[in-house]
């Protein structure tokens, strides 16, 4: 998706419930800068032509020629763009005049294969009504071209060529379609085109700590305790200097030993009480706790939870049943869903773009279970019993020494000094203990942050690797625009061939034909920026126009494997088609309505709305025209509209045998 708009877009009048997923690939292949050179415009124009968007090809190649980039190769592709997806009668007087002028100027180009191909394209136009001898000569010259040039002419002049001329070429054209239909691993690669671009990896950072506040509390309490200790020691020194010095040294040593051995002991006890302390490994202790916050943004969160359950359910370790695995990972799945909801909800992305991360976390959970480390506590060395014993001994020595210093004070002082000494000792005990606890908590917080940052970086590194692996795989598997268009063209060709066989018709029996290619619900769709939508399921609707009337055949295609279904056929006279209407709505799309005199009106959805899927630099009208042109809508509408308006009279006027001849270059 284009970054967050889900596959369901609702309005009061219409619901896009048939769109399962949609994505716009951030490719620059169709982007033409305002200051692009004529050569660049020509290259992009040829890409549009090859990939099924001849209207844009006509514009860009025409601009390139107008700015002086005019060679036999350029002119050849311009002629193909002028005729692609159009019948001869679709050309207006101005376009025919430009084609004739181009034919007259062929002699100005140097000799070469491009000039030969250009001359042959004009030859084919000139023999639409010619005798068999000229037709045979044109066919012979066409078959002498390199396969790629020959196939380009056959493909883009499909609606122009008719009658015996096309009958002579059809078998070869059909065989090529059969050979290329499933080429380049189509069945195994099409899915990747509709896979959205994955969003980059993220991980919850550790919960911010109050490190500075804790250090301030340590300094304050330690200062008060130090001042009170100094007062107490001074008073004991005044009472008995020698004994006070000796006992003070013992007390200081005991305090240092207690701090040294007690520090590790306290840390061990603290870890057991608080778990991992809210490191990055646990979403519940991370910066933005998901619990209680992920329940907003209901749609995205529900989609994430469904995806998490699906991915975990599809990755059950050996030796466990699905039910046992889901029960075992219940809390883990909650944490994963909550973490992803917090990490990505504000970006308004679709869950499909984070499925790669959900799969990675599900696989990591399965692998850690298989290794026996799924529920391991963070590794930490246990404090030896010797250290604990020494800590207890040091605390005992400190207490006894303090009591002996108090006895010294009692025996050598009296009155106000004694009272002051007792008060100082109370302050030492009270603030000293608080300072020690605050110091230990500050250290624990620093360790938690350091460990959390380390785990956070490990998570990001692992997720970055998984992201790059998935993105590289997608890039390698995703078909190009040319491959997608080639496969679709092969499907169209073989569908038309089957219809001709069913009705036992040849091209000589047809006056003209048209095929409308539209999405079939439910479907996924994707496109490159500036290009047409391509669909996972298509509806083909073929109109074969003969002297007797209209034969209409429609079917639905699964684009992955070209599996067809829901085929329908109908026949009607020219005067049975009473009207053709088009409905355009920015929130809905384009509908084509066929009204028959002997039946109900039929609505054909040509394309769905896509304004909410446009990039900032895309023009809604231009993208709509590109999609309508790629669907074959323009030619189909003109043909059906003409038949509805004039009936058989329109057919007689536009019969290839009644058209004015085209003069080929000499």
C-alpha positions in Angstrom: 0.0 0.0 0.0 1.1 3.5 -0.4 1.7 3.8 3.2 -1.2 3.2 5.4 -4.4 3.3 3.5 -5.9 -0.1 4.0 -7.4 -2.2 1.3 -10.9 -1.2 2.4 -12.2 2.3 1.6 -15.8 3.1 2.4 -18.0 5.9 1.3 -21.7 6.4 1.8 -22.5 5.2 -1.7 -20.0 2.4 -2.2 -17.8 -0.1 -0.4 -14.5 -1.3 -1.8 -14.9 -4.6 0.0 -13.7 -6.6 -3.0 -10.2 -5.2 -2.9 -8.2 -7.5 -0.8 -4.9 -5.6 -1.0 -3.3 -2.9 -3.0 0.2 -1.6 -3.3 2.1 1.1 -5.3 5.7 0.2 -6.0 8.1 3.1 -5.5 9.8 2.7 -8.9 10.9 5.6 -11.1 10.6 3.7 -14.5 7.7 5.8 -15.6 8.8 9.1 -14.1 9.8 11.9 -16.6 11.3 15.0 -15.1 10.2 18.4 -16.6 13.6 19.0 -18.0 14.1 15.5 -19.4 15.9 15.3 -22.7 14.1 14.1 -25.9 16.1 10.9 -25.7 14.9 10.3 -22.1 11.3 11.0 -23.1 11.7 8.5 -26.0 13.0 5.8 -23.7 10.2 6.2 -21.2 7.7 6.3 -24.1 8.9 3.0 -25.5 8.6 1.5 -22.0 5.0 2.7 -21.8 4.3 1.2 -25.2 5.8 -2.2 -24.4 4.1 -2.3 -21.1 0.5 -1.6 -22.3 0.0 2.2 -22.1 0.1 3.4 -25.7 -1.6 6.8 -25.0 1.3 7.9 -22.8 3.7 6.4 -25.4 2.2 8.6 -28.1 2.6 11.7 -26.0 6.2 11.2 -25.0 7.5 9.8 -28.3 5.7 12.6 -30.1 7.4 15.2 -27.8 10.8 13.6 -28.4 10.2 13.9 -32.2 9.0 17.5 -31.9 12.3 18.3 -30.1 14.5 16.9 -32.8 14.9 13.3 -31.8 13.7 11.7 -35.0 15.3 8.5 -36.3 13.9 5.5 -38.1 13.8 3.7 -34.7 12.0 6.5 -33.0 9.5 6.9 -35.9 8.8 3.1 -35.9 7.8 3.2 -32.2 5.8 6.3 -32.8 3.8 4.5 -35.6 3.2 1.5 -33.2 2.0 3.9 -30.5 -0.3 5.6 -32.9 -2.0 2.3 -33.9 -1.7 0.3 -30.6 -5.1 -0.6 -29.0 -6.9 1.2 -31.8 -8.7 0.2 -34.9 -8.2 2.0 -38.2 -11.5 3.7 -37.9 -10.5 5.1 -34.5 -7.9 7.4 -36.2 -9.2 10.9 -36.8 -8.3 12.9 -39.9 -5.4 14.7 -38.3 -3.8 11.4 -37.1 -4.2 9.9 -40.6 -2.6 13.0 -42.1 0.3 12.7 -39.7 0.8 9.0 -40.5 0.8 9.8 -44.2 3.3 12.5 -43.7 5.5 10.1 -41.8 5.2 7.5 -44.6 6.2 10.1 -47.1 9.4 11.0 -45.1 10.6 7.4 -44.7 13.1 8.0 -47.5 15.0 10.5 -45.4 16.2 7.9 -43.0 19.4 5.9 -43.6 19.1 2.3 -44.6 18.9 -0.3 -41.8 16.7 -2.7 -39.9 14.7 0.0 -38.2 13.9 1.6 -41.6 12.9 -1.8 -42.9 10.6 -2.4 -39.9 9.0 1.1 -40.4 8.4 0.5 -44.1 6.8 -2.9 -43.4 4.4 -1.3 -40.8 3.3 1.1 -43.5 3.1 -1.7 -46.0 0.6 -3.6 -43.8 -1.6 -0.5 -43.5 -1.6 -0.2 -47.3 -2.8 -3.8 -47.9 -5.8 -3.8 -45.6 -8.0 -3.7 -48.8 -5.4 -5.0 -51.3 -5.3 -8.0 -53.6 -3.7 -11.2 -52.5 -0.4 -10.6 -54.4 0.4 -7.4 -52.4 -0.7 -9.1 -49.2 1.6 -12.0 -49.8 4.5 -9.6 -50.5 3.8 -7.7 -47.3 3.7 -10.9 -45.3 6.9 -12.1 -46.8 8.7 -8.9 -45.8 7.1 -9.1 -42.3 8.4 -12.6 -41.7 11.9 -11.5 -42.8 12.1 -9.2 -39.8 13.8 -10.2 -36.5 11.3 -12.0 -34.2 11.1 -9.1 -31.7 10.3 -6.5 -34.4 7.8 -8.8 -36.1 6.0 -9.6 -32.8 5.9 -5.9 -31.9 4.1 -5.1 -35.1 1.6 -8.0 -34.7 0.8 -7.1 -31.1 0.4 -3.3 -31.6 -1.5 -3.5 -34.9 -3.8 -6.2 -33.6 -7.0 -4.1 -34.0 -5.8 -2.7 -37.3 -5.0 -5.9 -39.1 -8.1 -7.8 -40.3 -9.4 -10.3 -42.8 -7.2 -12.7 -44.8 -4.1 -10.7 -43.8 -4.7 -11.5 -40.1 -5.7 -15.0 -40.8 -2.3 -15.6 -42.4 -0.5 -14.3 -39.2 -2.8 -15.7 -36.5 -1.4 -19.2 -36.1 2.1 -17.8 -35.6 0.8 -15.2 -33.2 -1.1 -17.8 -31.2 1.9 -20.2 -31.0 4.1 -17.4 -29.6 1.5 -16.6 -27.0 1.3 -20.3 -26.0 5.1 -20.4 -25.7 5.4 -17.2 -23.6 2.3 -17.5 -21.5 3.9 -19.2 -18.5 7.5 -18.1 -19.2 9.9 -16.8 -16.6 8.3 -18.8 -13.8 5.0 -16.9 -14.0 3.1 -19.2 -11.6 5.8 -18.9 -8.9 6.4 -15.2 -9.2 3.1 -13.3 -9.8 2.3 -13.2 -6.1 5.3 -11.0 -5.5 4.0 -8.2 -7.7 1.0 -7.7 -5.3 3.1 -8.0 -2.2 3.4 -4.5 -0.6 6.8 -2.9 0.0 7.8 -3.9 3.6 8.3 -1.1 6.0 11.6 -0.8 7.8 12.5 -2.5 11.0 11.8 -1.0 14.4 12.2 -2.2 18.0 10.9 -0.7 21.3 13.7 1.0 23.2 14.2 0.3 26.9 12.0 2.3 29.3 13.7 5.6 30.1 15.1 5.7 33.6 15.3 8.4 36.2 19.1 8.2 36.3 19.9 11.8 37.0 17.2 12.1 39.7 18.6 8.9 41.3 22.1 10.2 41.3 21.0 13.5 42.9 19.2 11.5 45.6 22.4 9.5 46.3 24.5 12.7 46.5 22.1 14.4 48.8 21.7 11.5 51.2 25.4 10.6 51.1 26.3 14.2 51.9 24.0 14.3 54.9 25.3 10.9 56.1 28.9 12.0 55.6 28.4 15.2 57.6 26.7 13.3 60.4 29.5 10.7 60.4 32.1 13.4 60.6 30.3 15.0 63.6 30.0 11.6 65.3 33.7 10.7 64.8 34.9 14.1 66.0 32.9 13.7 69.2 34.4 10.2 69.7 37.9 11.6 69.0 37.4 14.2 71.7 36.3 11.6 74.2 39.2 9.1 73.5 41.4 9.8 70.5 43.4 6.6 70.3 40.5 4.2 70.8 38.3 6.3 68.4 40.9 6.2 65.6 41.4 2.5 65.9 37.7 1.7 66.0 37.0 4.2 63.2 39.5 2.5 60.9 37.9 -0.9 61.6 34.4 0.6 60.9 35.5 2.2 57.6 37.0 -1.1 56.5 33.9 -3.1 57.5 31.7 -0.6 55.7 33.8 -0.9 52.5 33.7 -4.7 52.7 30.0 -4.7 53.2 29.5 -2.4 50.2 31.8 -4.5 48.0 30.2 -7.9 48.8 26.7 -6.7 49.4 26.5 -4.9 46.1 26.5 -8.1 44.0 24.2 -9.8 46.4 21.7 -7.0 46.2 21.8 -7.0 42.4 21.1 -10.7 42.3 18.1 -10.3 44.6 16.9 -7.3 42.6 17.1 -9.2 39.3 15.0 -12.0 40.7 12.4 -9.7 42.0 12.1 -7.5 38.9 12.8 -10.0 36.1 14.7 -8.4 33.2 14.0 -5.0 34.5 12.1 -3.8 31.5 14.8 -4.3 28.9 14.1 -4.2 25.2 13.5 -7.9 25.1 10.1 -7.4 26.8 7.6 -5.0 25.3 5.8 -4.7 28.6 8.8 -2.8 30.1 9.6 -0.7 27.0 9.4 2.9 26.3 5.7 3.0 25.3 4.1 0.2 27.2 1.6 -1.5 24.8 -0.6 -2.7 27.5 -3.5 -0.3 27.7 -2.4 1.8 24.7 -2.6 -0.6 21.8 -6.4 -1.0 22.1 -6.9 2.3 20.2 -6.6 2.2 16.5 -8.9 -0.8 16.5 -8.7 -1.8 12.9 -4.9 -2.0 12.7 -4.5 -3.7 16.0 -7.1 -6.4 15.2 -5.4 -7.0 11.9 -2.0 -7.3 13.6 -3.4 -9.8 16.1 -5.0 -11.9 13.3 -1.6 -11.9 11.5 0.3 -12.9 14.7 -2.1 -15.8 15.4 -1.8 -16.9 11.8 2.0 -16.7 11.6 2.5 -18.5 14.9 -0.1 -21.1 14.0 1.7 -21.8 10.8 5.1 -22.4 12.6 4.4 -25.1 15.1 7.6 -26.9 16.4 8.0 -30.6 15.9 6.5 -32.6 18.7 3.8 -30.2 19.6 0.2 -30.0 18.5 -1.2 -26.8 17.1 -3.4 -26.3 20.2 -0.5 -26.9 22.6 1.8 -24.4 20.8 -0.9 -21.7 20.7 -1.5 -22.2 24.5 2.2 -22.1 25.2 2.7 -18.9 23.2 -0.4 -17.1 24.3 1.4 -14.4 26.3 4.2 -14.1 23.8 1.7 -13.6 21.0 0.0 -10.8 23.0 3.4 -9.1 23.6 4.3 -9.4 19.9 0.9 -8.0 18.7 1.1 -5.2 21.3 4.6 -4.2 20.4 3.9 -4.0 16.7 0.7 -2.1 17.2 2.7 0.5 19.2 5.7 0.6 16.8 3.8 1.1 13.6 0.3 2.3 14.3 1.2 6.0 14.1 2.6 5.5 10.6 -0.9 4.4 9.3 0.6 1.4 7.5 -1.3 -1.7 6.5 -0.5 -4.8 8.4 0.7 -6.5 5.1 3.8 -4.2 5.3 4.8 -5.5 8.7 3.9 -9.2 8.1 7.6 -9.9 7.4 8.4 -8.8 11.0 5.6 -10.9 12.4 6.9 -13.9 10.5 10.4 -13.2 11.7 9.3 -13.1 15.4 7.2 -16.2 15.0 10.2 -18.1 13.5 12.5 -16.8 16.2 10.1 -18.0 18.9 9.8 -21.4 17.3 13.6 -21.7 16.9 14.2 -20.7 20.5 11.7 -23.3 21.7 13.5 -25.9 19.6 16.8 -24.9 21.2 15.3 -24.9 24.7 15.9 -21.2 25.3 12.4 -19.8 24.9 11.8 -19.2 28.6 15.5 -18.7 29.7 16.1 -15.9 32.2 18.8 -13.4 31.3 22.2 -15.0 32.1 23.9 -13.7 35.2 26.4 -15.2 37.6 25.2 -16.2 41.0 26.9 -14.6 44.0 29.0 -17.2 45.8 28.0 -18.2 49.4 31.5 -17.0 50.5 30.8 -13.5 49.3 27.4 -13.5 51.1 29.0 -14.8 54.3 31.7 -12.1 54.1 29.0 -9.4 53.6 27.1 -10.6 56.7 30.4 -10.7 58.7 31.3 -7.2 57.5 27.9 -5.8 58.4 28.2 -7.5 61.8 31.7 -6.0 62.4 30.4 -2.6 61.3 27.5 -2.8 63.8 29.7 -3.9 66.7 32.3 -1.3 65.9 29.6 1.4 65.8 28.3 0.3 69.2 31.8 0.4 70.6 32.3 3.9 69.3 29.0 4.8 70.9 30.3 3.3 74.2 33.5 5.4 73.9 31.3 8.5 73.4 29.2 7.6 76.5 32.2 7.0 78.7 34.1 10.2 77.7 31.4 12.8 77.1 28.4 14.1 78.8 25.6 16.6 78.5 25.1 18.3 75.1 28.1 16.5 73.4 26.5 13.1 74.3 23.1 14.2 73.0 24.7 15.5 69.8 26.7 12.4 69.3 23.6 10.2 69.6 21.6 12.4 67.2 24.5 12.3 64.7 24.6 8.5 64.9 20.8 8.3 64.3 21.3 10.5 61.2 24.2 8.3 60.0 22.2 5.1 60.3 19.0 6.6 58.7 20.6 8.5 55.8 23.4 6.1 55.3 21.0 3.3 54.7 18.9 5.4 52.3 22.1 6.5 50.5 23.2 2.9 50.1 19.8 1.8 48.8 19.7 4.8 46.4 23.2 4.1 45.2 22.3 0.4 44.5 19.1 1.4 42.8 20.9 3.9 40.6 23.5 1.3 39.6 20.7 -1.2 38.9 19.0 1.4 36.7 22.2 2.1 34.8 22.7 -1.6 34.3 19.1 -2.0 33.1 19.5 0.8 30.6 22.8 -0.6 29.4 21.4 -4.1 29.1 18.2 -2.8 27.5 20.2 -0.8 24.9 22.3 -3.8 24.1 19.2 -6.0 23.6 17.6 -3.2 21.6 20.5 -3.0 19.3 20.6 -6.9 19.0 16.9 -6.8 18.1 17.3 -4.1 15.6 20.2 -5.9 14.0 18.3 -9.2 13.8 15.2 -7.5 12.4 17.3 -5.4 9.9 18.8 -8.7 8.6 15.4 -10.2 8.3 14.0 -7.1 6.6 16.9 -7.0 4.1 16.5 -10.7 3.4 12.8 -10.4 2.7 13.2 -7.2 0.6 15.9 -8.8 -1.5 13.8 -11.9 -2.0 10.8 -9.7 -3.1 13.0 -7.7 -5.4 14.3 -10.8 -7.0 10.9 -12.5 -7.4 8.8 -9.5 -8.3 8.0 -9.6 -12.1 8.8 -6.5 -14.2 6.1 -4.5 -15.8 7.1 -6.0 -19.2 6.7 -9.5 -17.9 3.3 -8.7 -16.4 2.1 -7.1 -19.6 3.5 -10.0 -21.8 1.7 -12.6 -19.7 -1.6 -10.6 -19.9 -1.2 -10.1 -23.7 -0.7 -13.9 -24.0 -3.9 -14.5 -22.0 -5.8 -12.1 -24.2 -4.6 -13.7 -27.4 -5.4 -17.2 -26.3 -8.8 -16.2 -25.0 -9.7 -14.6 -28.4 -8.4 -17.7 -30.2 -10.6 -20.0 -28.1 -13.6 -17.8 -28.8 -12.9 -17.9 -32.6 -12.7 -21.7 -32.4 -15.9 -21.9 -30.4 -17.9 -19.9 -32.9 -16.0 -21.4 -35.8 -15.0 -18.0 -37.1 -12.0 -16.7 -38.9 -10.7 -13.2 -39.1 -12.1 -12.9 -42.5 -15.6 -13.4 -41.0 -15.1 -10.5 -38.6 -15.7 -6.9 -39.3 -13.9 -5.8 -36.1 -13.5 -6.9 -32.5 -12.7 -5.4 -29.1 -11.7 -6.8 -25.7 -12.3 -5.1 -22.4 -10.0 -6.1 -19.5 -11.3 -5.2 -16.1 -10.7 -6.4 -12.5 -12.7 -9.3 -11.2 -13.6 -9.2 -7.5 -12.2 -10.2 -5.1 -8.7 -9.2 -6.2 -5.4 -7.7 -5.2 -3.9 -4.9 -7.3 -0.6 -3.3 -7.7 1.1 -0.8 -9.9 4.3 1.2 -10.4 4.2 4.9 -9.8 2.9 6.5 -13.0 1.7 3.1 -14.4 -1.5 1.2 -14.7 -3.1 -1.0 -12.1 -2.5 -4.7 -12.6 -4.7 -7.3 -10.9 -4.6 -10.7 -9.4 -7.9 -11.5 -11.0 -9.2 -10.2 -14.3 -12.5 -10.2 -16.2 -12.1 -10.5 -20.0 -15.1 -9.4 -22.1 -14.7 -10.0 -25.8 -17.0 -8.5 -28.5 -16.8 -10.1 -31.9 -18.6 -8.0 -34.6 -19.7 -9.9 -37.7 -22.2 -9.1 -40.4 -24.9 -11.0 -38.4 -24.5 -9.1 -35.2 -22.5 -9.1 -31.9 -21.1 -12.1 -30.1 -20.2 -11.3 -26.5 -18.0 -13.7 -24.4 -16.9 -13.0 -20.9 -14.8 -14.9 -18.4 -12.8 -14.4 -15.2 -9.1 -15.2 -15.0 -6.9 -15.9 -12.0 -3.8 -14.2 -13.2 -1.3 -16.4 -11.4 -2.1 -19.6 -13.3 -4.6 -18.3 -16.0 -7.3 -20.6 -14.5 -10.7 -19.5 -15.9 -14.2 -19.6 -14.7 -17.7 -18.0 -14.7 -17.8 -17.9 -18.5 -20.8 -16.4 -20.2 -21.9 -16.0 -23.8 -24.6 -14.0 -25.5 -25.5 -13.0 -29.0 -27.6 -10.0 -30.2 -28.3 -8.0 -33.3 -27.0 -4.6 -33.9 -30.3 -2.9 -33.2 -30.6 -4.8 -29.9 -27.9 -2.5 -28.4 -30.0 0.6 -27.6 -27.5 2.7 -25.5 -24.1 2.7 -23.9 -23.3 5.0 -21.0 -20.3 5.7 -18.8 -20.6 6.7 -15.1 -17.6 8.3 -13.5 -17.3 8.9 -9.8 -14.1 9.8 -8.0 -15.0 7.7 -5.0 -16.2 4.7 -7.0 -14.5 4.6 -10.4 -15.8 4.0 -13.9 -18.8 1.9 -14.8 -19.9 1.0 -18.4 -23.6 0.4 -18.8 -24.9 -1.6 -21.8 -28.7 -1.3 -22.4 -30.3 -4.0 -24.6 -33.8 -3.7 -25.9 -34.6 -7.3 -25.0 -33.0 -7.5 -21.5 -32.0 -5.7 -18.4 -29.1 -3.1 -18.4 -25.7 -4.6 -17.6 -23.2 -2.7 -15.5 -19.5 -3.4 -16.1 -17.0 -2.0 -13.5 -14.1 -0.9 -15.7 -11.9 0.4 -12.9 -12.2 1.2 -9.2 -11.3 4.5 -7.7 -7.7 5.2 -7.0 -7.4 8.8 -5.9 -6.5 7.8 -2.4 -3.6 5.8 -3.8 -2.0 8.6 -5.8 1.5 9.8 -5.0 1.8 13.6 -4.4 3.4 14.1 -7.9 0.7 12.0 -9.7 -2.2 13.6 -11.6 -5.5 11.9 -11.0 -6.9 12.5 -14.5 -3.7 11.3 -16.2 -3.6 8.1 -14.1 -7.3 7.4 -14.8 -6.6 7.8 -18.6 -3.7 5.4 -18.3 -5.8 2.8 -16.6 -8.7 3.2 -19.0 -6.4 2.9 -22.0 -4.7 -0.2 -20.6 -8.1 -1.8 -20.1 -9.1 -1.3 -23.8 -11.9 0.9 -22.7 -11.5 3.8 -25.2 -11.8 1.5 -28.3 -14.5 -0.6 -26.7 -16.6 2.4 -25.8 -16.3 4.0 -29.2 -17.2 0.8 -30.9 -20.3 0.0 -28.8 -21.4 3.6 -28.8 -21.2 3.7 -32.6 -23.2 0.5 -32.9 -25.8 1.7 -30.4 -26.2 5.0 -32.2 -26.2 3.9 -35.9 -26.6 0.1 -35.8 -25.6 -1.6 -38.9 -25.0 1.7 -40.7 -22.0 2.3 -38.4 -20.6 -1.2 -39.2 -20.9 -0.7 -42.9 -19.2 2.7 -42.8 -16.3 1.3 -40.7 -15.9 -2.0 -42.4 -12.1 -2.4 -43.3 -13.2 -3.2 -46.9 -14.9 0.2 -47.1 -12.2 2.4 -45.7 -10.0 4.7 -47.8 -6.7 3.1 -48.7 -3.4 4.1 -47.0 -0.6 4.9 -49.4 2.6 3.1 -48.4 6.1 4.7 -48.9 7.7 3.9 -52.2 
